Amino acid sequence: MTNLFEVAGRPVPIAAELGAEILSREDGRATIRFPVEDRFKNPFGMLQGGMFAAMMDMAMAVASEGLATASMQFSILRPATSGHVIVTGEIVRKGKTLIYAEAEVRDEQGTLLARGNQTGMSRIRDSNGSK
């Protein structure tokens, strides 16, 4: 198990902020554990929808070793209110310039909470457009 949050040799700064822990990372698949903290919840005590998105996005990016999100969609099927969520990202198709990935969010008991997918650019570029 490694907790090194790098993608294509670059650090992922938001990982520490979200309390992320890599459980596994191999062959186009990554599983990351996140705490469900009060600061991540909506006024009703449930994990805020944008947090589901950020967590799935991170899992898919780690699985791909570099993914710049172009389009993402997700569905929340059940709320998360406490403990931790386990997010698995998997690369379904990796082409020359585009990647299609899927993710699932489950609670610690294995109950499916959310599913999502995204299409992203497979070429990592820095802020000025260079590879």
C-alpha positions in Angstrom: 0.0 0.0 0.0 1.3 3.4 -0.9 0.0 6.8 0.2 2.2 8.7 -2.3 -0.2 11.1 -4.0 1.5 11.9 -7.3 0.2 11.7 -10.8 2.7 11.6 -13.6 5.4 12.5 -11.0 3.5 15.6 -9.8 2.0 16.0 -6.3 -1.8 16.1 -5.9 -2.2 19.0 -3.3 -5.9 18.5 -2.5 -5.3 14.9 -1.4 -4.0 16.0 2.0 -6.9 18.5 2.4 -9.4 15.7 1.8 -7.6 13.3 4.1 -7.2 10.8 1.2 -5.4 7.5 1.7 -4.5 5.3 -1.3 -5.5 1.7 -0.5 -4.4 0.3 -3.9 -3.1 1.5 -7.2 -2.4 -0.8 -10.1 -3.1 -1.4 -13.8 -5.6 1.4 -14.5 -7.4 1.1 -11.2 -7.1 3.0 -7.9 -8.9 2.7 -4.6 -8.8 5.6 -2.2 -10.3 6.0 1.3 -11.7 9.4 2.4 -13.1 10.5 5.8 -16.7 11.9 5.9 -15.8 15.0 7.9 -18.4 17.5 9.2 -16.7 20.2 7.1 -17.5 18.2 3.9 -21.3 17.9 4.8 -24.3 19.9 3.7 -26.6 21.5 6.2 -28.6 18.2 6.5 -25.5 16.3 7.7 -24.8 14.4 4.5 -21.7 14.4 2.3 -22.1 17.3 -0.1 -22.5 16.4 -3.7 -19.4 18.3 -4.9 -17.3 16.2 -2.4 -18.5 13.0 -4.2 -17.4 14.6 -7.4 -14.0 15.6 -6.1 -13.4 12.2 -4.6 -14.4 10.3 -7.8 -12.4 12.7 -9.9 -9.3 12.0 -7.8 -9.7 8.2 -8.0 -10.0 8.3 -11.7 -7.1 10.6 -12.1 -4.8 8.4 -9.9 -6.0 5.3 -11.8 -5.1 6.9 -15.2 -1.7 8.3 -14.1 -2.8 11.7 -15.5 -6.3 12.8 -16.5 -7.5 16.3 -17.2 -11.2 16.3 -16.8 -13.2 17.4 -19.8 -16.6 16.1 -18.9 -17.9 14.3 -15.8 -21.3 13.1 -14.6 -22.3 11.2 -11.5 -25.3 10.0 -9.6 -25.6 9.9 -5.8 -27.7 6.8 -4.9 -27.5 7.0 -1.1 -26.1 9.6 1.3 -22.9 9.3 3.3 -23.1 10.7 6.8 -20.2 9.3 8.8 -17.1 7.1 8.9 -15.2 6.8 5.6 -16.1 6.2 1.9 -14.1 4.0 -0.4 -13.8 5.3 -3.9 -12.6 3.1 -6.8 -11.6 4.6 -10.1 -11.0 2.5 -13.2 -9.9 3.3 -16.7 -12.3 1.7 -19.2 -10.6 3.0 -22.4 -7.4 5.0 -22.8 -6.7 6.3 -26.3 -4.0 8.6 -27.6 -5.7 11.8 -26.5 -8.8 10.8 -24.6 -9.5 8.6 -21.6 -12.9 7.3 -20.5 -13.0 6.3 -16.8 -15.6 5.2 -14.3 -15.8 5.4 -10.5 -17.8 4.0 -7.6 -18.2 5.2 -4.0 -19.1 2.7 -1.3 -19.4 2.9 2.4 -17.2 0.8 4.7 -19.8 -2.0 4.6 -19.6 -2.1 0.8 -23.0 -0.4 0.1 -22.9 1.4 -3.2 -23.4 5.2 -2.6 -22.6 6.8 -6.0 -21.4 6.1 -9.5 -19.8 8.4 -12.0 -17.8 8.6 -15.2 -15.7 11.0 -17.1 -14.0 11.7 -20.3 -10.7 13.5 -20.0 -7.5 14.5 -21.8 -4.8 11.9 -21.5 -1.9 14.3 -22.1 -0.9 16.2 -19.0 0.0 19.8 -19.7 1.2 22.4 -17.3 -0.5 25.8 -16.8 1.1 27.3 -19.9 0.2 24.4 -22.2 3.5 22.5 -22.3 3.6 18.7 -21.8 
